[in-house]
Amino acid sequence: MDVRHGSDVKPPRPARWRRLALLLLLIPFVGTLWVASYASLTPRLWGIPFFYWYQLLWIVISAGITIIVYAVDRS
């Protein structure tokens, strides 16, 4: 019997959504390990070669995806 009461108790999210959220973590993995897709110097962004700013962009994207996965897992 569940003795929890109150408005702050949420029903557990289905396991299917949790698995799908975890699959989101594969996106940065593939995006950074597929080197042939970004092994070039052009286009440049503020003088920075594509190779470098592409990887820096993945840091920001990975952080965003991690926050989404964490939020889904915690709910």
C-alpha positions in Angstrom: 0.0 0.0 0.0 1.3 3.4 -0.9 1.3 5.8 2.0 2.5 8.9 0.2 0.1 11.7 0.0 0.3 15.2 -1.3 0.5 17.2 -4.5 4.2 16.8 -4.9 4.0 13.1 -5.6 4.1 12.3 -9.4 3.4 9.0 -11.0 6.5 7.3 -12.3 7.3 8.0 -16.0 7.0 4.9 -18.2 10.3 3.0 -18.7 9.9 3.4 -22.4 10.4 7.2 -22.1 13.5 6.7 -19.9 15.1 4.4 -22.4 14.4 6.9 -25.3 15.9 9.7 -23.2 19.0 7.6 -22.6 19.3 7.0 -26.4 19.7 10.8 -26.8 23.1 10.4 -25.2 24.2 8.6 -28.4 23.8 11.7 -30.5 26.9 13.5 -29.2 28.8 10.2 -29.2 28.2 9.7 -32.9 28.6 13.4 -33.8 32.1 13.6 -32.3 33.4 10.2 -33.3 32.5 10.5 -37.0 35.6 12.5 -37.7 35.2 12.5 -41.5 32.2 14.7 -41.1 34.2 17.6 -39.6 37.8 17.1 -40.7 38.2 20.3 -42.6 39.4 23.9 -42.0 36.4 25.6 -43.7 34.0 27.2 -43.0 35.7 29.4 -40.5 33.8 31.1 -37.7 35.5 34.3 -36.5 38.8 33.0 -37.8 38.5 29.6 -36.0 38.7 26.6 -38.3 35.7 24.4 -38.6 37.4 21.4 -36.9 37.7 23.3 -33.6 34.4 25.2 -33.4 32.5 22.1 -34.4 33.9 20.2 -31.4 33.2 23.2 -29.1 29.6 23.3 -30.3 29.2 19.7 -29.3 30.2 20.5 -25.8 27.2 22.8 -25.5 24.9 20.4 -27.3 26.0 17.5 -25.0 25.4 19.6 -21.9 21.9 20.4 -23.1 21.2 16.8 -23.9 22.5 15.7 -20.5 20.2 18.2 -18.8 17.2 16.8 -20.7 18.1 13.2 -19.9 18.6 14.1 -16.2 15.2 15.9 -16.1 13.4 12.9 -17.7 15.1 10.4 -15.4 14.4 12.4 -12.3 10.7 12.9 -13.0 
